[in-house]
Every structure is written in C-alpha cells, then in structure tokens.
Amino acid sequence: MTKSMPVSLPASDAPSTDRGIRVAYRREPLSPAVRRLLLASVVFFHVGCGWALTQIDPPRIAVGEATPMEVRMVSAPESPPEQQI
C-alpha cells in the first residue's frame, strides 16, 4: 500500500468549516450536464413561447371604416375696436 501526499487546495477551493461541516466549494456551481439541460430548457421554452405568439389572431384595426375628418385652420376674427368714452 502506498501513501499519498496531501493535496493542497487553493484558497478559493479550501474546505469550509461552517457549523463544523466540511464542504469543498467548486468554482462552477453547476455541472456541465446540468448547464446543458438548463440551456436546452431555456431554448425549448423560448421556441414554445414564440410559437404560441404566432397562434394568436391580432385584433382587426378599424381605420378604413372611420369617416374622414377635415380640419381647417382659420384665424380668429378681429374684435371691434373699443369705444372711448
């Protein structure tokens, strides 16, 4: 049986002794398989939402049915001059 040398961890990967429980922190919080699954699910839901939006019939716009409206810009008539008393 061979003896193995203790491996020194970088400070960021050092085990924590929070509440007496030793936990080794990894640099990546998610494994590659979980990241791929998460990416696939995000793409799937985006495609599904895009498809669902194409299934909605937009409301009809009634612009053609409105009667045309004409506006004329007319200056105000001049007021009669005031009488001096």
Number of C-alpha atoms within 10 A of each C-alpha: 3 4 5 6 6 6 6 8 10 8 7 11 13 14 15 13 10 8 6 7 9 11 12 13 12 12 8 7 9 11 10 10 9 11 12 12 12 13 11 12 12 12 12 12 11 12 12 11 12 11 11 10 11 9 9 8 7 8 6 6 7 7 8 7 7 7 7 7 5 5 5 5 5 6 6 6 6 6 6 6 6 6 5 4 3
